[in-house]
Amino acid sequence: MPPVRATKKRVAWVRCTACASSNEKRCTSCGGRGSTGRRAGSATPPPLCGSPTGSARASAGSTARARGPGPPPPPADAWLSFRAGVLEELCTALDRLTELRVRLRDRAADYTAMRLAHARSAEEWARARRAIAGNPRYHGLQLEPQVGLVPLGEDPVSGLWELGVQASGDLPERGPKEPLAVGDRTGVVLVLIPGGRYAIGAQPAGGRHSDPEAAPNEGPEHEVDVRPFLVARTELTQHQWVRMGGINSSRRTPGTQLGHVLVTERHPVESASWDDTAVLLARHGLELPSEVQWEVAARGGRTTPWWTGADPTTLAVAENLADACARRFLSGLNEVEAWDDGHFIHAPVATFAAGRNPFGLYDVHGNVREWCRDTFDLGAYTRAADADGDRAGLAGDPHLRAARGGSWVERASFSRSSKRFGIAPAFRDGAVGARPVRRIAP
C-alpha cells in the first residue's frame, strides 16, 4: 500500500470588519469587535494589523466605518481605566493595612513596656499601697497594683494620691513641695478620689447645695454612696489623644496661629464625638465619668455653685470662660463676662495657677465642656444611683448623652457644678472635650 501523504487543510479566512485585519479565531488587534470567519480558497491568513499591508487595511476599514452607519465602538482605554481603578483601590487597602500593622506593633510595644514596668515597680506599688492605706482620706483603702498605671505619689497640696497612665505620654517627676508640672507631652495623671457619701445636685433654696440659678433637672438634691475612683487631673490633651492612638480631629490643632494664640499639644482635644471618645478610652482601661463622679470631682468637697465660691467673679483667675477677650476676637458672642483672662479660644490645660480645685483638678468650670457616659435624663435625680454613679434602668433620651462643665464660649452661669447638658453622641464641637476616669480594679 502506498504511504499516506499528509495534506494541508485549506483554511478559509474572513477579514475583520472592525479593523480590516485577519485572524482565524479572534481579531488580536481590536479585541474582536469586528466579525471573524474564514475565506474560502485561502490557506494563509492576510497580514495582521501592525504589518504594512495590515495597517493600510486597518486605516481603510476605519475610514469606511467612519463613513458608514452604526453605533460608535466603545473607548479603546475603557479596560485600562477599569484596571487602573482596581489597582488604585488595592493600593489604598494596602496602605490602610500597613498603617494598621504599625499601630498594632506600637500597641504591642506599649503593652510590653507596661508589663515590664509593672514588674519593675512591684516595690513601688507596695510602698504606695501602705501609704494610701495610712492616709486618713482613704479610710484604710487597700489599693492593689493597677495594670498600666504608675504611682506618682501624694500631692502636697490636696493630700490625694496621683497615678500616671503609661501609654498616654511622659509622666512627670514628683517634686518635694510643688504639684506635678504639666507640659506639652505630659501624659494623663489620675487623681484617686476618696469614697464616701456625697451630696449631688442643687435646688434654688434649702439643702446643702443652694443655688438660685438651679434648674428643675438639677434636683432634687440627694446623697449617693460613691466608691473610690480615679479621675484625670486635666482635660484630655491633643498630645494624649494622639499618643493613645486617636486621630486628632480638633478644629484647632497644634501649630495653628490665631491672633496672639499659638495652639500646642497641651491644648485640650475637642470636636471628638462621644462615640469616638468612649472607644479610644476603653482601649486603655479608661472611660467617661458618670454625672455623679463628675460632680463629686468638680466640687472638690465644696457646696457652692462653683468650687471657687458663690460669686462668679471668683472664676476670673481660675477658669477660661467667655469674657472681654473673647468678645474682641469673636463677634458672635452676645453675652460675656466683664473680666479678661487673655484667652479667646480654649487655653492649654492647667494654664491658671489658681485654677486647681481642692482635689487638685484643673479647668472643671471652663475651657471645654466634658462628655459624661450617662444617657441624658431630665428626671435622673429621681432614681437611685449605684456606687459608680450609674442610675438603675435605662431611662432618658437614648439619642442624647450627658455633658458637664463650662467652656470658653459661655458665661459663668452655664458652668455651675450642678448644670447639666444633653448632646447628641455624634456631635462634634470645638468647645466639647473629655476628662477620663478609671474604676479601681480589685
FIBAMI-878335 format. One record per residue: residue in three letters; z, y, x of N, C-alpha, C in turn. Coordinates in steps of 0.05 Angstrom, whole numbers, plus 5000, padded with zeros to 4 digits. Layout:
residues N
AlaZYXZYXZYX ...
***
This chain:
residues 442
Met500049765017500050005000500050245018 Pro498350445012498250685029500850835025 Pro501650985047504251135045503951355025 Val506351405013506551624993506751885007 Arg504952065001504952325014506352534996 Ala508252665008509752874993507853104987 Thr508053194962506353424954508153654948 Lys507353894955508954134949508354224921 Lys510654244906510354324878509654624877 Arg507654674861506854954858508655094838 Val509855304847511855454830510555704819 Ala510955744794509955984781511956204783 Trp511056454788512756684792511956904773 Val513857064765513257304749514757534761 Arg513357754764514557984777516658104759 Cys518858194771521058324756520058574742 Thr520458604717519558834702521159084707 Ala523559044719525259274724524659424750 Cys524059264771523659384797521159294812 Ala519459134798516959034809517258844832 Ser519658724836520058524856519658254844 Ser519558044861519157774851521257594862 Asn522057414846524057214854523856974835 Glu524856754845524556514829526556504806 Lys529056584811531156564791532156824781 Arg532857004800534157254792533357474812 Cys532757704802531957924820534358004837 Thr533957994863536058064882536158354889 Ser534358514878534158794885535458974864 Cys535058904839536159084818538358954802 Gly539358714811541558584796540558434772 Gly537958404769536958234747536658384721 Arg536358654722535958794697533258734684 Gly531258684701528658614690528358314686 Ser526258234672525857944666524657814690 Thr525257554694524157394716522957144704 Gly521157024719519956774709518156654730 Arg515956534723514156404742511256504736 Arg509856524756507056604753505256364760 Ala503656284742502056034746500256064770 Gly499955844784498055834806499055944832 Ser501656034833502656154858504755974870 Ala504455894895506455734909508355894925 Thr507656144931509356324948509956574932 Pro512456664931513056904916511957144929 Pro511357354914510457604926512757724941 Pro512257934958514358054973516558164956 Leu519058144965521358254951521658554956 Cys523358674940523858954944524958994972 Gly524159194986525059235014522859205033 Ser520959025027518558995044516659215037 Pro514859275055512959505050511459465024 Thr510559225019509059174994510859184970 Gly513259054973515059044951516059324944 Ser516559494964517559764959515559924943 Ala513059884951510960034936510859944908 Arg511159674904511059574876513559674860 Ala515759684874518259784860517860064852 Ser516660234870516160514863514260534840 Ala512160364840510260374818511560284792 Gly513360084794514659994770516560204759 Ser517960344777519860554768518260774754 Thr515960844766514361054754513460974726 Ala512660714724511760614698514060624677 Arg516360544686518660554668519260834659 Ala519161024678519761294671517861404649 Arg515361304650513461394631513661244605 Gly514661004606514660834582517160874565 Pro517160774541519460794523521660594531 Gly524060624517526160434522528660574533 Pro530960454530533560584539533660584569 Pro534960794581535160804610537060584620 Pro536660494645538360294656541160404662 Pro543160234664545860334670545960454698 Pro547960624704548160744731548360524752 Ala547060574775547060374796549760344809 Asp551460564807554060554820556360474801 Ala555860374777557960304758559760084769 Trp558559884781560159664792561759754816 Leu560659924833562160034855564560204846 Ser564060364825566260524814568560354803 Phe567760134790569859954779571459834802 Arg570059744823571459624845573259824859 Ala572360064862573960274874576460334858 Gly576260334832578560374815580660154818 Val579659904819581459674822582859694849 Leu581359754870582559774897584660004898 Glu584060224884586060444884588660354871 Glu588360214848590760114834592359924852 Leu590859744866592259564884593659704906 Cys592459904918593760064939596260204929 Thr596060314905598460444893600760244889 Ala600060014879602059804875603359714901 Leu601659694922602659614948604559824960 Asp603860084955605560294964608260284951 Arg608260234924610760204910612459974920 Leu611059744925612559514935613659574963 Thr612159714979613259795005615659975003 Glu615560164985617860344980620260184970 Leu619759994951621959834941623159664963 Arg621459554980622459395002624259555021 Val623459805027625059975044627760035031 Arg627660085005630160144991632059904990 Leu630859674985632559424985633659375013 Arg632059425034633059385061635359585066 Asp635059835058637160035063639659955047 Arg639259865022641559785006643059555018 Ala641559355028642759125041644359215066 Ala643159405081644559515104647159655096 Asp647059805074649459945064651659745057 Tyr650859535043652959345035654059195059 Thr652259135078653259005102655259185117 Ala654559445119656359635132659059655117 Met658859655090661259675074663059425078 Arg661859195079663458945084664858955111 Leu663359035131664559055158666759265159 Ala666259495147668259705147670659615131 His670259475110672459375094674259185110 Ala672959015126674458825142675958975164 Arg674759175176676059325197678359495187 Ser678159575161680259755150682459615136 Ala682759355141684859205127687559325132 Glu688159395157690759505164690959785152 Glu688759935151688760205139689360185110 Trp688259985096688759945068691759865064 Ala692759705082695559625079697459865081 Arg696860055099698460295101698160465076 Ala695660485066695160645042696660525018 Arg696660265016697960134994700960194994 Arg702160185017705060245019705660535013 Ala703960715023704460995018704061064988 Ile702060954975701561014947703860904930 Ala704760664937706960544921709560714924 Gly709860844947712261004952711961294942 Asn709561374933709161644922710261654894 Pro712161824888713361824860711261894839 Arg709062024846707062104826705761854815 Tyr705761634830704261384821706061174810 His708661224808710461034794710260754804 Gly710160714831710160454843707460304841 Leu705260444837702660314835701960154860 Gln701259914857700359734879697359734879 Leu696159904895693259934896692059724915 Glu690659534905689259344921686859474935 Pro685859364957683459474970681159474951 Gln679759694950677459734932674859724948 Val673159534942670659494958668959744956 Gly667959824980666260064981667660324984 Leu670360324984671960564986673560565012 Val674060805023675660835047677961015041 Pro680460935047682661115043682461365062 Leu682761605050682661845066685361985068 Gly687361875056690061985059690762165035 Glu693162275037694362435016693662735020 Asp692762864999692163145001694663305004 Pro694863485024697363615030698163825008 Val696263904991696864104971697463964944 Ser695763794935696263664909698263434910 Gly698463314934700263074936698962824926 Leu696362834919694962594908693262474930 Trp692862214928691262074948688262104942 Glu686662094964683762124961682461894976 Leu680261794965678661574977675761654977 Gly674361564998671561635001669661404993 Val667361474982665361274975663461244998 Gln663461015011662060975036659061035035 Ala657760945014654860955013653761225003 Ser655561435001654661684989654361915009 Gly654961875034654662085054656862065075 Asp657062285091659062295112661862345100 Leu663762195109666462225099668062405117 Pro669462605106670862805122673362685135 Glu674262815157676762735170679062895159 Arg681362755156683662885145685063055166 Gly685463315160686963495178689863485171 Pro691563605188694463585183695463735159 Lys694263975153695364135131693264235111 Glu690664215118688564325102687264115085 Pro686164195061684664005045682163915060 Leu681063685052678563585065676363785063 Ala674863825085672664015085670263895069 Val668664075058666263995043663864125057 Gly661863955064659464045077656963955062 Asp654664025074652163945060651763645057 Arg652763495077652363205076654963045071 Thr656963185060659463045054659062845031 Gly660162615033659962405012661862464990 Val661862284970663562304946666462244954 Val668262424948671062384952672462364925 Leu673862144921675162084895678162144897 Val679162264876682062324875683362114856 Leu685562004865686961804849688861944830 Ile688061944804689562074783691761894773 Pro694261984773696461814763696161734734 Gly697061494728697161414700699461544686 Gly699361544659701561664644700661734616 Arg702361874602701861954575700962254575 Tyr698462304567697262564568696562674541 Ala696962934537696063064512693063134514 Ile691563074493688663114493687963294469 Gly686063474472685163644451686763904449 Ala686064064429687364314424687164394395 Gln688764584387688664694360689364984361 Pro688465134340688865434341691765514344 Ala693565374332696365444333698165194333 Gly700365214348702264984349701364774369 Gly703064594375702464384394702664474422 Arg702264294441702464354469700064514479 His697664464467695264594476694364794454 Ser695765004451695065204432692765374443 Asp690565394427688265544436686965684412 Pro687065944411685966094388682966034383 Glu681465954403678665914400677965614394 Ala679965454392679465164388677965114362 Ala675764954363674164874340675364634327 Pro674664574302675764344288675264084303 Asn672964044317672463794330673963764357 Glu675563974364677263954388680063844381 Gly680563784356683163684348682763454330 Pro685063344320687763444326688663374354 Glu690463534364691663464390693163204387 His692863034407694162774405694762674434 Glu696362464436697062364463695762094467 Val695062044492693761794500695161684525 Asp695761434525696861294549694461224566 Val694261354589691961324607692861174632 Arg691260964640691860824665690760984688 Pro691760934713690661084736687661044739 Phe686361244748683461234753682661424775 Leu680261384785679261544807677061734797 Val677161984804675162184795674262344819 Ala671662424819670462574841671762844843 Arg672362924868673563184873671563414867 Thr668963364870666963564864664763444846 Glu663163614836660763524822658963384841 Leu657363194831655563034849653563224861 Thr653363224888651463404901648663274903 Gln646763444910644063344913643763154937 His645363204958645263014980646462744972 Gln648662744958649962494949648062344931 Trp646762484913644862354894642662204909 Val641462344928639262214944640361994962 Arg642662044974643761844992644361584978 Met645061604952645661364937643261234924 Gly640861344931638461214922637061354899 Gly637961584890636661724868634361894877 Ile632561954858630362134863631162414853 Asn631262604870632262874863630263014845 Ser630963034820629163174800630263444793 Ser632163554809633363814804631164034803 Arg631564234787629664454785629764624810 Arg632164634822632564794846633464614868 Thr631664544886632164344907632664484934 Pro633764334953634364444979631964574992 Gly632364825003630164975015629065184997 Thr629765174971628765374952630165634956 Gln628765854959629866114962629566274937 Leu631866354925631866514900633466764906 Gly632066984909633567234916635067194942 His637667244941639267214965640466934968 Val639766754949640866484949638866284961 Leu639866134980638265904991639565644982 Val638165494966639265244956639465034978 Thr641764904980642264705001642964434988 Glu643364235005644063964996646863964983 Arg648364174988651064184977651064284948 His648864384938648764474910648864224892 Pro649964264868650164024850647463934841 Val647163674837644763564826644763644796 Glu642463714786642163784758639463684748 Ser638963714722636563624709636263314711 Ala638463174714638462884714639362804686 Ser637962624673638662534646641162364647 Trp642362334623644762164621644061874630 Asp641661774621640961504627640561464657 Asp639161654670638661624699641361634714 Thr643161814706645661844719647361594717 Ala647561484692649161244688648161014704 Val645460974706644360754721644960774750 Leu644561024761645061054790647961014797 Leu649761124781652661084787653460794786 Ala652360654766653160374763652460204788 Arg650360274802649660124826651860134848 His653560334846655560374866658360344855 Gly658560204832661260154821662460404808 Leu660860604803661860854791660860874762 Glu661861074748660861114721661561404713 Leu660561484690661261744679664061734666 Pro665561944666668261934655668161934624 Ser670261824612670661854584671562144579 Glu671362234555672262514549675262534555 Val676762324550679662334556680062364586 Gln678762194602679062214631678262484641 Trp676062594630675162854640677163074634 Glu678263074610680163284602682763254618 Val683663014622686062974639685663084666 Ala683363024679682863114706682463414707 Ala681063534687680463814687682963984683 Arg684663904665687164064660688964054684 Gly689063834699690863814722693763834714 Gly694463754690697263774681697964034667 Arg696064224666696564484653696064464623 Thr697264644607696964644578695364884567 Thr694565064585693065304576690065234572 Pro688565414559685665354554684165294580 Trp684765434601683565384628685865314647 Trp685365154667687565084685688565334700 Thr686965544700687765784714689665954696 Gly689765904671691566054653690266094626 Ala691566264610690566334583688666564583 Asp688566714605686866954607684266874621 Pro681966914608679366834621678766984647 Thr679967224651679367364676680567224700 Thr682367034696683366884719681266694731 Leu678966664717676866494727674966644747 Ala675366914749673467074765673266984794 Val675466884805675466804833675566494836 Ala675266354813675566064814673165914804 Glu671466024787669365874775666766044774 Asn664465904775661866024773660866024744 Leu661066254731660166284703658166514701 Ala657066544677655166764672656667024674 Asp655767204692657167454697655267674703 Ala656267894714654468124720652368054741 Cys652967874760650967794779648667644766 Ala649367464747647267314733645567504716 Arg646767704704645167884687643168044704 Arg643868114729642068264745639468104752 Phe639767844754637467684762636167534739 Leu637667484717636667324695636667494670 Ser634367584661634267764638634867624612 Gly634767364610635067224585637967194577 Leu639867264594642667234587643667474571 Asn644667414546645467634529648467704532 Glu650067494536652967534538653967424564 Val655167604580656267524606659067644610 Glu660467534629663067644636662667894653 Ala664768064654664468324667664668294698 Trp665868084708666168064737663567974750 Asp663667974777661267904793662267704814 Asp661367454812662267254831660167204853 Gly657867354852655867334873653867114869 His653966964847652166734842650766774815 Phe648166744815646666764790645366494783 Ile645566294800644966014793647365844801 His647065584801649365424809649865474839 Ala652465464846653365514874653765244888 Pro653865244914654665004928657464914919 Val657864654915660364564905662664644923 Ala664964694911667364774926667065034941 Thr665465214930665065474942667565654940 Phe668865634917671165814912673765684924 Ala674865814944677365704956679565694935 Ala679565884916681665884896680865714871 Gly678765554874677765404852678765124850 Arg680865054866681964784864684164774842 Asn683864584823685964564803688264404814 Pro690464374800692864244811692363954820 Phe690263824811689563554820687663564844 Gly686863804853685063824876682163814869 Leu681463844843678663834835677464114834 Tyr674864134842673464394842671464414819 Asp671064664810668764724791668964584764 Val671364534754671464384728670764564705 His670964834708670265014686667665154689 Gly666165104711663765254716661765094733 Asn659765244743657665134759655564984743 Val656164724736654464574718656164424698 Arg655164394674656464224654656263934663 Glu658163764654658363494664658163284642 Trp656363094646656062874627658562704625 Cys659062604601661162404596659862154584 Arg661261934585660061684577660161634546 Asp661861794532662261754503659761824487 Thr659361684465657561774444658962014431 Phe657462224426658662464415659462424386 Asp662062464380663062414353664862654346 Leu664062794324665663024316668462954308 Gly668862714298671562624290672862424309 Ala672062434334673062244353676062244356 Tyr677262484353680162504358681862404335 Thr680562314314682062194292682261894296 Arg680961784317681061494323682561454349 Ala683761224352685461164375683661124400 Ala684761184423683361134449684860934465 Asp683460764481684860574498685660704524 Ala686560554543687660664568685560784586 Asp682960724580680860854595679561084580 Gly680761144557679761374541677461304522 Asp676761044520674560964502675660934474 Arg674261034455675061024427674360754414 Ala675960654396675460404383673060424365 Gly671260224366668960214348666760404356 Leu664360354345662060524350661960734329 Ala662160984336662061204317660561434329 Gly660061634313658661874323655661844321 Asp654262034332651362034332650361874357 Pro649061644352648061484375645961634391 His644861854381642761994395643862224412 Leu646562254413647762464429649962344447 Arg650262454471652362384489654162624494 Ala656662574499658562794503658162924530 Ala658863184532658863324557661063524556 Arg662263584580664563764580664263974603 Gly665864184601665864384622663864604618 Gly664164834632662365054630660165044651 Ser658565254652656365264672655665554679 Trp653865584697653065844707651466014687 Val650765894664649266044644650966114620 Glu653666074621655266114597657866264604 Arg658966384583661466534586663866344587 Ala666166474592668566314596669366164570 Ser668866274547669666144522668365864519 Phe666065824531664765564530665665364551 Ser667565454568668465284590671365194587 Arg672465234563675265154559675664854562 Ser678064774569678564494575678064314551 Ser678464414527678064244503675364274490 Lys673664454501670964494489669264244492 Arg667864164470666363924470663463984463 Phe661563834475658663874470657363594466 Gly655263594450653663354446650763414455 Ile649663254473647063294484645463034483 Ala642863054477641162814477641062694505 Pro641362434507641562304534639162334551 Ala636762384539634362424555634062714564 Phe635862884555635563174561635963224590 Arg634363404601634463484630634663784630 Asp636763884642637264174643638364264669 Gly637564494679638564594704641464674705 Ala642864654682645664724681647364484674 Val646264244676647763994669647763804693 Gly650063724701650363534724652263314717 Ala653863224737655562994733657862994753 Arg660162874745662462834762663362544757 Pro662762364776663262074771666262004772 Val666861774759669561654761669161364769 Arg671461244775671460954781674060834771 Arg673760604757676060454748677260304772 Ile679860264771681160124793680959834789 Ala679759694809679459404807682059274813 Pro682759054798685358924802685358774829 
***
